Structures are given as C-alpha cells and as structure tokens.
Amino acid sequence: MSDQRSKDAYRASDLLVWNQTYETPSTSLKIEFEHAYSSVLLPSVNITCKIDGAEAATQYSNTLISDVSVTLGGNPYSAYKASDGSYRIITASQSMATSDRCFFTYNAKTYSSAMSATTLAANTRYTLAPGLDLDEYSLDKAKVGDLYCKNSSGEGYLIPGDATALRTGANCIGIVYSTDVSRIGAAATSVLSDKSVTPHGLVMALTNASDGCRWGEYNKDENNNGSDGTPFKDNTSTLQKQYNNVDGYGETHWIMENHSSNLESTYTAFFHANRYGTADSGTEKYAAPSNTTGWFIPSMGQWWDIVSNLGGIDLTGYRNSTENKAYISDAAPIAVANMNKYLENISGATTFQQNTYFWPSSECGGDACFVGFSSNGNLSLSYGDKNYGDCRVRCSLAF
C-alpha cells in the first residue's frame, strides 16, 4: 500500500507468511510467521546547515518535520508517524538505488534527500538517516523569530528560530523582530551602507541594558519646539507618528553625541545603551557583530514592530490614529507570553514580565515615549516624565 500515513494503512501493508513442511502428521503444529516485506524506519533527519559559508551539522528531531514520504524503485510511499516520533514504511524487499529519495517538509518548505543505499531484505527492519545539505539560513532569507548569532570572527549569522535543537550552546545574541528594511531607519541604513552591508532587518537583544533608568532631563524638549534637534524635530505626539518613527539609531546617537558630558548622570537610558555589549557592563558576550550598526535604543515605531511581530498584537488599526496614546486592554499578557516563547529556551535570556515599562529612543516634547506592559493587562503606547527612573532599556541592532 503506497499511502501508509494512518496506523491501519501501515499495518495493512504488512504480510505475514508461513512456509514449513512436515513429513509426519502431528497433532500440533508449530507455526512461525515471517514478514514477507521489509520495514524502513526514519528516526530523524541529519541536516548540514550552511550558515553564510560555515557548516554546522545537526540532527533535527522529527517533531520539526512533517509529510515524510519515500520513493523506492520508482514507487512512492507516504510514511506512518509512530508514537515515538519516527516515520515508518513497509516495502517489498529490493536493492536501494542512489536515485531513491526521502521527501519531507521542514519550516513550510519541502526538501528531498538521498538515503544511505542498502539492500532491503524480507523480515528485516532498517534504520535509515536521510542527510541534507541545506543552504537556507543566509542573512538574505531572514525571518521574524530567527536567532541572530555571532561567530568566532565577530560576524553575525542566523539559525532558524524553530530549531530548538540548535539553541543550546549557540552563540545567540538576539532575536530577529523585523525583516522590513524600510523599518530600519535612514541613519541606520546609512551606517550599514558605509560598511558595505546590505540591510536585512532588525534584532532585539536577549537581555535588558538597564532594569531601571531615566530617559533624560526633566521637561527638556530636545527639539526646541521644532526649531532644531535633528532627528527630534518632529515630536512623536500621535499614534500615527509613533508608528512612523523608525529612527532609533539616529535618535540614540544624537543624544549620545550632544549630551556626552552628562549621559551617566542624566540621560541614563542612553548611557546604558552605549555600554551594552561591553566588558564595563558585564555584557561583552553580547557585543554587536561587525556587520551590524551596533546596539541602539529602538524608536517607538520599532517597539511597535517588536510588540506586533514578536508579541503577536495587531496594531494595524492604530497606525493612522491622531490620538496621542493608546491603552489596549488585555494585550499585555498576550504580548509578554508570545515574546517569551522566543526567549525562554535560550540560556541567559531575560524574559518579559507584566508591570514593566520600556523606554524607546523617541520623545514627545518635554516627555519621552514609553511602552508599558501593565499589571492590569493594558498594553500602553504612551509618553511620560523623562525623569521617571523605573523604565527599562532593551536594545536593538540593524543587520
């Protein structure tokens, strides 16, 4: 039977035979059945990932793959998934050819792989491990949720976000939260261009740069009512402007350059962002790779992308709103739970919690924007006192 996906179809494909000769009649017969066909078991798929030129072999559990089928002698067989997670087929005894293939779906894409050729004899179970050279995880194919890592040469590379088998021990420094290059911002795009790096997306850091700090000087308007203060000339005073403000790199570095003398005393959010990934802050393991912008505080619009793409909150209806702020009921626990799914299996990562607030790089006149995961369940897209000291900082980089 070619379609053996169900347990009944798999069992019905088997054939038991008895072939014994008795010369003397007997009152009892000893019947020993044998399987007329071969059984092939596929416990896992061995995949060699080519990660920007570097190879990393790993064994993918069958929990990550689906729709397994095998072609033997030109005949297709849809495999049965057993309770132990392995895939199995029953087939006629035959000699396997190099053209025989295993097909499977991984990460919504179908691949074919050669198997170790052998002769399939009757009444025998064979364990075959398909192998695949997979050149999928180059930077230009980044996806939201991918793990952004750093190699020994100090360059960034990606591994797939759902490859949990790769997370342990991986040199991961962040999670991809956007692959829309228009959301990187002009200043960050310019920095990547100067490094001859093609823009691919944005990454959220695994840990906080600070668990409580001030944005800046109390009631100080960095743009002097629109007269100067690029990139702060246009106050982020409406939800529409919040969404469209994607200049986190430009805002972060403007503050760092124009308030360098009092970063630590007054603009402490930017002080901690400036130290993130350095030995001085104890976060040198998260030093930004050379083929990135380096860490910066994400703007309000980039925080929208974190909440939307990693947090699973649909903010589409707020993008054109002229309201000053939004408090979205019951969205905070959903966003926190969804974002933590990307972080909870990564060693050393800091998960999100309710009753916490984060500073973006964006201001609203004498106040600064913030994103809040309130204890009452509200997701807050708002602004408040720049001197408030309990907001946290989670950095971002563009790659």
C-alpha positions in Angstrom: 0.0 0.0 0.0 1.5 3.3 -1.0 -0.3 5.6 1.4 0.7 4.3 4.9 0.1 7.5 6.9 -2.6 6.0 9.1 -1.9 3.2 11.6 -4.5 0.9 9.9 -3.0 1.5 6.4 0.5 0.9 7.8 -0.5 -2.4 9.4 -2.5 -3.5 6.4 0.7 -3.1 4.3 2.4 -5.9 6.2 2.2 -9.5 5.1 3.0 -12.5 7.3 3.9 -15.8 5.6 4.4 -19.3 6.9 6.4 -21.8 4.8 7.1 -25.0 6.6 7.0 -28.7 5.5 6.1 -31.6 7.8 6.8 -35.1 6.8 5.0 -36.8 9.6 1.4 -35.8 10.6 1.3 -34.3 14.1 -1.5 -33.4 16.4 0.1 -30.0 16.9 1.7 -27.6 14.5 4.4 -25.0 15.4 3.7 -22.1 13.1 6.4 -19.4 12.8 5.4 -16.4 10.8 7.8 -14.1 9.0 7.3 -10.8 7.4 7.4 -11.0 3.6 8.3 -7.4 3.3 10.9 -5.0 4.7 10.4 -2.3 7.2 12.2 1.1 6.9 12.4 3.4 9.9 13.4 7.0 9.7 14.2 8.2 13.2 15.4 11.7 12.3 16.8 13.9 9.5 20.5 14.8 9.6 20.9 18.2 8.2 24.1 20.1 7.4 23.2 23.8 7.6 25.4 26.1 5.6 25.3 29.3 7.6 26.9 32.0 5.5 29.7 29.7 4.3 30.2 28.0 7.7 28.8 24.5 8.1 27.1 23.2 11.2 25.8 19.6 11.2 22.9 18.8 13.5 20.2 16.2 13.9 16.7 17.5 13.6 14.0 15.8 15.6 11.0 14.6 13.6 8.9 17.0 15.7 10.2 19.7 13.4 9.4 17.9 10.1 6.2 16.6 8.6 4.8 15.0 5.4 7.5 12.4 5.1 7.5 10.1 2.1 10.0 7.8 0.4 10.5 6.8 -3.2 11.9 3.3 -3.7 12.3 1.7 -7.1 10.2 4.5 -8.6 7.3 3.8 -6.2 6.2 6.5 -3.7 5.3 5.6 -0.1 3.7 8.1 2.4 5.2 7.3 5.8 3.4 6.5 9.0 4.4 8.5 12.1 4.7 6.2 15.0 4.1 7.1 18.7 7.9 7.5 19.3 8.1 10.2 16.6 9.8 8.1 14.0 8.4 7.7 10.4 8.0 4.1 9.0 7.1 2.4 5.8 6.7 -1.3 4.8 8.0 -2.1 1.3 8.9 -5.1 -0.8 12.4 -6.4 -0.4 14.7 -4.8 -3.0 18.1 -3.2 -3.6 18.0 0.6 -3.0 19.4 2.8 -5.7 21.1 6.1 -5.4 18.1 7.7 -7.0 15.8 6.6 -4.2 14.8 9.7 -2.2 13.2 10.8 1.1 10.9 13.8 0.9 9.9 15.9 3.9 8.6 19.3 4.8 10.6 21.5 7.2 9.7 25.1 8.0 6.9 25.1 5.4 9.3 24.0 2.6 9.6 20.6 1.0 13.1 19.0 0.6 14.3 15.8 -0.9 17.3 13.9 0.4 19.3 10.8 -0.5 19.4 7.9 1.9 22.2 5.6 2.7 21.8 2.9 0.0 21.4 -0.7 1.1 19.6 -4.0 0.2 16.3 -4.3 1.9 15.7 -7.9 2.8 12.4 -9.5 3.8 11.6 -9.9 7.6 14.1 -7.1 8.5 13.8 -3.6 9.8 16.3 -1.0 8.6 17.0 2.3 10.2 18.0 4.9 7.6 19.0 8.5 8.3 18.4 10.9 5.4 21.0 13.6 5.0 20.6 17.0 3.5 22.9 19.9 2.7 20.6 22.9 3.4 21.7 26.4 2.4 18.7 28.1 3.8 19.8 30.3 6.6 21.8 33.1 4.9 21.1 36.6 6.1 19.1 37.5 2.9 16.5 34.9 3.9 16.0 36.1 7.5 12.6 35.5 9.1 11.0 37.0 12.2 11.9 34.8 15.1 15.2 33.7 13.8 18.1 33.6 16.2 20.8 36.1 15.5 24.3 34.8 16.5 27.9 35.8 16.3 30.7 33.6 15.1 34.4 33.5 16.2 35.3 36.1 13.6 32.9 38.6 15.1 30.3 38.4 12.3 26.6 37.8 12.6 24.8 34.9 11.2 21.3 33.3 11.6 19.9 30.0 12.7 16.2 29.2 12.3 14.1 30.2 15.3 12.2 26.9 15.5 15.4 24.8 15.5 15.3 24.3 19.3 18.0 21.6 19.0 20.4 24.3 18.0 19.6 26.7 20.8 21.7 25.1 23.5 25.2 26.3 23.2 24.6 28.6 20.2 26.3 31.9 20.3 23.0 33.7 20.2 22.8 37.5 21.0 19.3 38.4 19.8 16.0 37.6 18.0 15.1 39.0 14.6 11.9 41.1 15.0 11.6 42.7 11.6 12.7 41.9 8.1 11.1 45.0 6.6 14.1 47.1 5.6 12.0 50.3 5.5 11.7 50.0 9.2 15.4 50.1 9.8 15.5 53.9 9.5 17.6 56.3 7.4 20.5 56.7 9.8 21.0 53.0 10.5 20.7 52.2 6.7 23.4 54.8 6.1 25.7 53.2 8.6 25.2 49.7 7.0 25.9 51.2 3.6 29.2 52.7 4.9 30.1 49.2 6.0 29.1 47.8 2.6 26.4 45.7 4.3 23.1 45.1 2.6 20.3 45.8 5.0 18.3 42.7 6.1 16.4 43.5 9.3 16.3 44.3 13.0 17.3 42.3 16.0 16.1 42.6 19.7 18.7 42.0 22.4 18.3 38.9 24.6 18.7 40.9 27.8 18.0 44.4 29.2 20.7 47.1 29.1 19.1 48.5 32.3 16.3 47.4 34.6 15.5 51.0 35.7 16.8 54.3 34.4 15.8 57.8 33.4 15.4 58.9 29.7 16.8 62.4 30.2 16.5 65.8 31.7 13.1 66.6 33.2 10.7 68.5 30.9 13.5 69.3 28.4 12.3 69.4 24.8 15.3 68.2 22.7 13.9 69.7 19.5 13.2 73.2 21.0 9.6 73.2 19.7 10.7 72.0 16.2 13.4 74.6 15.6 16.4 72.2 15.9 17.4 68.9 17.4 17.5 66.7 14.4 16.3 63.9 14.4 13.9 65.1 17.1 12.4 68.0 15.1 9.0 66.3 14.7 7.6 65.4 18.1 6.3 61.8 18.4 3.0 63.2 19.6 0.4 60.9 18.0 0.0 57.2 17.4 0.5 57.8 13.7 3.8 59.5 14.4 4.7 56.7 16.8 4.3 54.1 14.1 6.2 56.1 11.5 9.1 56.9 13.8 11.7 54.3 12.9 14.9 56.3 13.6 16.1 54.6 16.7 19.7 54.7 15.7 19.6 58.4 14.7 17.9 59.4 18.0 20.1 57.3 20.2 23.3 58.6 18.7 22.1 62.2 18.6 21.6 62.1 22.4 24.9 60.3 22.9 26.8 62.9 20.9 25.0 66.0 22.2 24.9 65.0 25.8 28.1 63.1 26.2 29.1 65.0 29.3 26.0 64.1 31.3 25.0 60.7 29.8 25.6 58.9 33.1 24.1 61.5 35.4 21.0 62.5 33.4 20.5 60.5 30.1 21.0 57.2 31.8 19.0 55.2 29.3 21.4 56.2 26.6 24.4 55.7 28.9 23.4 52.0 29.5 22.6 51.5 25.8 26.1 52.9 24.9 27.7 50.3 27.3 25.6 47.3 26.2 27.8 44.6 24.8 31.0 45.8 26.6 33.1 44.4 29.4 32.4 47.5 31.5 28.7 46.5 31.8 29.4 42.8 32.0 27.6 42.1 28.8 30.6 41.6 26.5 29.2 38.2 25.3 26.5 40.3 23.5 29.0 42.6 21.7 27.4 43.6 18.4 28.9 41.8 15.3 31.0 43.9 12.9 28.4 43.6 10.1 25.7 45.5 12.0 25.0 49.0 13.2 25.8 48.2 16.8 23.3 48.4 19.6 20.9 51.3 19.9 17.6 52.0 21.7 14.8 51.2 19.3 12.5 54.0 18.4 8.8 54.0 19.2 7.9 52.6 15.8 10.5 49.9 16.1 9.0 49.0 19.5 5.7 48.7 17.7 7.3 46.1 15.4 8.6 44.2 18.5 5.1 44.1 20.0 3.4 43.3 16.7 5.8 40.8 15.2 7.1 39.0 18.3 4.3 39.9 20.7 1.5 39.0 18.3 -0.5 42.2 18.9 -2.3 43.6 15.8 -1.6 47.3 15.9 -2.7 47.9 12.3 -5.8 49.9 13.4 -3.7 52.4 15.3 -1.3 53.3 12.5 -3.2 56.3 11.2 -4.7 57.4 14.5 -4.2 61.1 15.5 -4.8 60.2 19.2 -1.9 60.9 21.5 -1.7 57.5 23.1 -3.3 54.1 23.4 -4.1 51.7 26.3 -5.0 48.3 24.7 -7.0 46.2 27.2 -5.8 42.6 27.9 -3.0 42.9 25.3 -0.1 43.0 27.8 -0.2 39.3 29.0 -0.6 38.1 25.4 2.4 40.1 24.2 4.5 39.1 27.2 3.7 35.4 26.7 4.3 35.5 22.9 7.7 37.3 23.2 8.8 34.9 25.9 8.3 32.0 23.6 11.3 33.2 21.6 13.4 33.7 24.7 12.6 31.0 27.3 14.7 28.3 25.7 17.8 30.5 25.3 20.4 30.3 28.1 20.9 33.7 29.8 18.0 35.4 28.0 15.8 37.8 30.1 12.1 37.2 29.6 9.5 39.9 29.8 7.1 40.4 32.6 3.9 42.4 33.3 4.2 45.6 35.4 7.3 46.6 33.4 7.9 49.6 31.2 10.5 50.3 28.5 12.0 53.5 27.1 12.1 53.9 23.3 14.5 56.5 22.0 11.7 58.8 20.9 10.4 61.9 22.8 7.2 63.8 22.9 8.2 67.4 23.7 9.1 67.6 27.3 8.1 63.9 27.8 9.5 60.7 26.5 7.6 57.8 24.8 7.3 54.5 26.6 5.9 51.1 26.1 4.2 49.5 29.1 3.1 46.0 30.0 0.8 47.0 32.8 -0.2 44.7 35.7 -3.9 45.4 34.9 -3.4 43.9 31.4 -3.2 47.1 29.4 -0.5 47.5 26.7 0.4 51.1 26.9 1.7 53.1 23.9 2.2 56.4 25.6 4.6 59.1 27.0 5.6 60.4 30.4 8.1 62.2 32.6 11.7 61.8 31.2 13.0 61.8 34.8 11.0 58.7 35.7 13.5 56.1 36.9 11.8 52.8 36.7 11.7 52.2 32.9 13.9 49.6 31.3 16.0 49.5 28.2 16.1 46.7 25.7 18.5 47.4 22.8 18.2 46.7 19.1 20.6 46.5 16.2 20.2 46.5 12.4 21.9 44.0 10.2 
